Amino acid sequence: METRELRYFVAVAEELHFGRAAQRLGIAQPPLSRAIHRLERRLDAVLLERTSRAVTLTEAGSVLLREARAALDAVEAAERRTRRAALAATGRPAVVLATKAGASSELLAKLLDAYAAEPDAVAVDLLLCGIGEQEPMLRDGRADVALLHQPFDDTAGFDVEELHTEGQIVVLPAGHPLAAREQVRAAEVAGLPDLPLPRWPGRDGTYPDGPGPRARDHAQLFQLIALGRACWIAPQSCRAQLGDDLAGVPVVDAPQVTTVIAWPPHSRSRAVAGLVRTATRL
């Protein structure tokens, strides 16, 4: 299969409409339809059920969609990493580090300072991401290495080193009755009718159903909490970002959060190896 065919199929499978998929791809609909027919003949499988009213994925189509996305991500990652390797060969080496904005700030600052002091250090391009964005950036080659947070981020398929483990707190308006407590339990937080937990977007950009407000980033969420519209269970290190209008109370039964440094197992980058080595010595 060619990458062009996979891109065509992914567009149709995601749009479930040949016209919209053709518009997204910037081609006419007839050649797109012919390309999908050729792909089905080559695979000897029906990938899409077509009626006059709808297009739906078959079981085989669902499998190919999952595999095609992974294959296209791998191709894009190879292109990006090859370009960076070419730049390194011309004397302009750099390593791209992805991390969640506002998370592990103290650890990140220590890592960057310690690595900059290494004799073989190269420039570090920092990608500050939204919630859950650093893992797909590492998978698709936009980043060479990332700081991820277990159990929230998926580390399957990466090499990882654990750097730091911490408890979690609930972030509340400073005047809330629970803010005066020394500790709380997760059930107490979940039972706050006036302060629902926020909803974060998934990888496809959609929000799950629920009563909590839609959250995009920490700054927006902290303002919502200060206004009495939400609360949030977060790693203890986020205390450093809390203003006087917010309070953080330990949640004794919340799962521990472990920050790891992660990189692709096939990486042969000396810069990545050096950054990982520095991180494990902190």
Secondary structure in CASP SS format (residue, H / E / C, confidence):
PFRMAT SS
TARGET T0000
AUTHOR 0000-0000-0000
METHOD secondary structure of the structure
MODEL  1
M C 1.00
E C 1.00
T H 1.00
R H 1.00
E H 1.00
L H 1.00
R H 1.00
Y H 1.00
F H 1.00
V H 1.00
A H 1.00
V H 1.00
A H 1.00
E H 1.00
E H 1.00
L C 1.00
H C 1.00
F H 1.00
G H 1.00
R H 1.00
A H 1.00
A H 1.00
Q H 1.00
R H 1.00
L H 1.00
G C 1.00
I C 1.00
A C 1.00
Q H 1.00
P H 1.00
P H 1.00
L H 1.00
S H 1.00
R H 1.00
A H 1.00
I H 1.00
H H 1.00
R H 1.00
L H 1.00
E H 1.00
R H 1.00
R H 1.00
L H 1.00
D C 1.00
A C 1.00
V C 1.00
L C 1.00
L E 1.00
E E 1.00
R E 1.00
T C 1.00
S C 1.00
R C 1.00
A C 1.00
V E 1.00
T E 1.00
L E 1.00
T C 1.00
E H 1.00
A H 1.00
G H 1.00
S H 1.00
V H 1.00
L H 1.00
L H 1.00
R H 1.00
E H 1.00
A H 1.00
R H 1.00
A H 1.00
A H 1.00
L H 1.00
D H 1.00
A H 1.00
V H 1.00
E H 1.00
A H 1.00
A H 1.00
E H 1.00
R H 1.00
R H 1.00
T H 1.00
R H 1.00
R H 1.00
A H 1.00
A H 1.00
L H 1.00
A H 1.00
A H 1.00
T C 1.00
G C 1.00
R C 1.00
P C 1.00
A E 1.00
V E 1.00
V E 1.00
L E 1.00
A E 1.00
T E 1.00
K E 1.00
A C 1.00
G C 1.00
A C 1.00
S C 1.00
S H 1.00
E H 1.00
L H 1.00
L H 1.00
A H 1.00
K H 1.00
L H 1.00
L H 1.00
D H 1.00
A H 1.00
Y H 1.00
A H 1.00
A C 1.00
E C 1.00
P C 1.00
D C 1.00
A C 1.00
V C 1.00
A E 1.00
V E 1.00
D E 1.00
L E 1.00
L E 1.00
L E 1.00
C E 1.00
G C 1.00
I C 1.00
G C 1.00
E C 1.00
Q H 1.00
E H 1.00
P H 1.00
M H 1.00
L H 1.00
R H 1.00
D C 1.00
G C 1.00
R C 1.00
A C 1.00
D C 1.00
V E 1.00
A E 1.00
L E 1.00
L E 1.00
H E 1.00
Q E 1.00
P C 1.00
F C 1.00
D C 1.00
D C 1.00
T C 1.00
A C 1.00
G C 1.00
F C 1.00
D E 1.00
V E 1.00
E E 1.00
E E 1.00
L E 1.00
H E 1.00
T E 1.00
E E 1.00
G C 1.00
Q E 1.00
I E 1.00
V E 1.00
V E 1.00
L E 1.00
P E 1.00
A C 1.00
G C 1.00
H C 1.00
P H 1.00
L H 1.00
A H 1.00
A H 1.00
R C 1.00
E C 1.00
Q C 1.00
V E 1.00
R C 1.00
A H 1.00
A H 1.00
E H 1.00
V H 1.00
A H 1.00
G C 1.00
L C 1.00
P C 1.00
D C 1.00
L C 1.00
P C 1.00
L C 1.00
P C 1.00
R E 1.00
W C 1.00
P C 1.00
G C 1.00
R C 1.00
D C 1.00
G C 1.00
T C 1.00
Y C 1.00
P C 1.00
D C 1.00
G C 1.00
P C 1.00
G C 1.00
P C 1.00
R E 1.00
A C 1.00
R C 1.00
D C 1.00
H H 1.00
A H 1.00
Q H 1.00
L H 1.00
F H 1.00
Q H 1.00
L H 1.00
I H 1.00
A H 1.00
L C 1.00
G C 1.00
R C 1.00
A C 1.00
C C 1.00
W E 1.00
I E 1.00
A E 1.00
P E 1.00
Q H 1.00
S H 1.00
C H 1.00
R H 1.00
A H 1.00
Q H 1.00
L C 1.00
G C 1.00
D C 1.00
D C 1.00
L E 1.00
A E 1.00
G E 1.00
V E 1.00
P E 1.00
V E 1.00
V C 1.00
D C 1.00
A C 1.00
P C 1.00
Q C 1.00
V E 1.00
T E 1.00
T E 1.00
V E 1.00
I E 1.00
A E 1.00
W E 1.00
P C 1.00
P C 1.00
H C 1.00
S C 1.00
R C 1.00
S C 1.00
R H 1.00
A H 1.00
V H 1.00
A H 1.00
G H 1.00
L H 1.00
V H 1.00
R H 1.00
T H 1.00
A H 1.00
T H 1.00
R C 1.00
L C 1.00
END
